Each structure stands twice: as C-alpha cells, then as structure tokens.
Amino acid sequence: MSIQVQILTSEVFTRTFPARDGKPATHFREQKAAILRPDDFPLPFSLSLSDDQQAYQKGIYDLCPSSFEQGKYAGSLQFARRIKLTTPAPTPASK
C-alpha cells in the first residue's frame, strides 16, 4: 500500500517575505495538494517546491519514501523538508 497525493492544480503560488536585517528576501513556491485517505475526506496541504523545480501536473501521485525522516524525539517520524512525489505504477488490467 502506498500513500497517494492528489495535485489539485498545476498552478504555483509564491509567498515572499521581504528583505530584513541585511538578509535577502525569501520566496516560497507551493502547490495545492491533498493526501488521499481511504474512507475519509482528503487532507489538504501545501506542497513546497524548490526554486528550480517544475510544478507537478494535476493528478494522482505516490508519496516517495525519501519524503520521511526521523523526528527529533525517539521513535518519531516526520516529513522531510521537501516532499517528493512519484508517478504511481500502473495497475495490471483485470481479465
């Protein structure tokens, strides 16, 4: 079983924090996405993109295992700073 993520739009939203204390302005590029949960409503979230990363096209993707990392506390799990998505493998056609 894999965790599936739905990209709701290929539009990229940019949030900017102005330059301050001699530091340059900071830009965050994000897309609207949702984790698909069986027998429950999708869980929306903002998917962060790198500065040079292309937007994901609208559709369903699998969450890449490299998107997880060990948390601060013993035995905890958390999302990595950058969540990565992979195209799901096609399901075999039923006969």
C-alpha positions as CSV (number, residue, x, y, z in Angstrom):
1,M,0.0,0.0,0.0
2,S,1.3,3.4,-0.8
3,I,0.3,6.9,0.3
4,Q,-1.3,8.8,-2.5
5,V,-1.3,12.5,-3.0
6,Q,-3.5,14.4,-5.4
7,I,-2.2,17.6,-7.0
8,L,-5.2,19.8,-7.3
9,T,-3.8,22.3,-9.8
10,S,-0.5,22.8,-11.7
11,E,-0.6,26.5,-10.6
12,V,2.3,27.5,-8.4
13,F,1.7,30.0,-5.6
14,T,4.6,32.2,-4.4
15,R,4.9,33.6,-0.9
16,T,7.5,36.3,-0.3
17,F,9.0,37.6,2.9
18,P,10.8,40.9,2.4
19,A,14.5,41.5,3.0
20,R,15.3,42.3,6.6
21,D,18.4,42.8,8.8
22,G,20.7,42.6,5.8
23,K,19.3,39.3,4.6
24,P,17.7,38.9,1.2
25,A,14.0,38.4,0.6
26,T,12.8,34.8,0.9
27,H,10.5,33.2,-1.6
28,F,8.4,30.0,-1.1
29,R,6.9,28.2,-4.1
30,E,4.0,26.0,-3.3
31,Q,1.2,23.9,-4.9
32,K,-2.1,22.9,-3.6
33,A,-2.3,19.1,-2.8
34,A,-4.2,16.6,-0.7
35,I,-3.3,13.3,0.9
36,L,-6.0,10.8,-0.1
37,R,-7.3,8.8,2.8
38,P,-9.5,5.7,2.2
39,D,-12.9,6.0,3.8
40,D,-12.3,9.6,4.8
41,F,-12.0,13.1,3.3
42,P,-8.8,14.2,1.6
43,L,-6.4,16.1,3.8
44,P,-5.3,19.3,2.0
45,F,-1.8,20.7,2.4
46,S,0.7,23.0,0.7
47,L,3.5,21.2,-1.2
48,S,6.7,23.2,-1.2
49,L,8.8,23.3,-4.4
50,S,12.5,24.1,-4.8
51,D,13.3,27.3,-6.7
52,D,14.2,25.5,-9.9
53,Q,11.7,22.6,-9.5
54,Q,9.0,22.3,-12.1
55,A,5.4,22.2,-10.9
56,Y,3.7,18.8,-10.7
57,Q,0.9,18.3,-13.2
58,K,-2.7,17.9,-11.9
59,G,-3.2,14.2,-11.0
60,I,-2.6,11.4,-8.5
61,Y,1.0,10.6,-7.3
62,D,2.6,8.2,-4.8
63,L,4.5,9.7,-1.9
64,C,8.2,8.9,-2.3
65,P,9.7,7.1,0.7
66,S,12.5,9.7,0.8
67,S,9.8,12.2,2.0
68,F,10.1,10.8,5.5
69,E,12.8,11.3,8.1
70,Q,13.5,10.5,11.7
71,G,11.9,13.1,14.1
72,K,13.6,15.0,17.0
73,Y,12.2,12.6,19.6
74,A,13.0,8.9,20.0
75,G,11.0,6.8,17.6
76,S,9.1,9.7,15.9
77,L,8.7,10.1,12.2
78,Q,8.2,13.3,10.3
79,F,8.0,14.6,6.8
80,A,11.3,15.8,5.2
81,R,11.7,19.5,4.3
82,R,10.9,18.7,0.7
83,I,8.2,16.2,-0.1
84,K,8.8,14.2,-3.3
85,L,6.2,12.5,-5.4
86,T,6.5,9.7,-7.9
87,T,4.2,8.6,-10.6
88,P,2.2,5.5,-9.4
89,A,2.9,2.2,-11.1
90,P,0.1,1.2,-13.5
91,T,-2.2,-1.4,-12.1
92,P,-2.5,-4.6,-14.1
93,A,-5.6,-4.9,-16.2
94,S,-8.1,-7.4,-14.9
95,K,-9.2,-10.2,-17.2
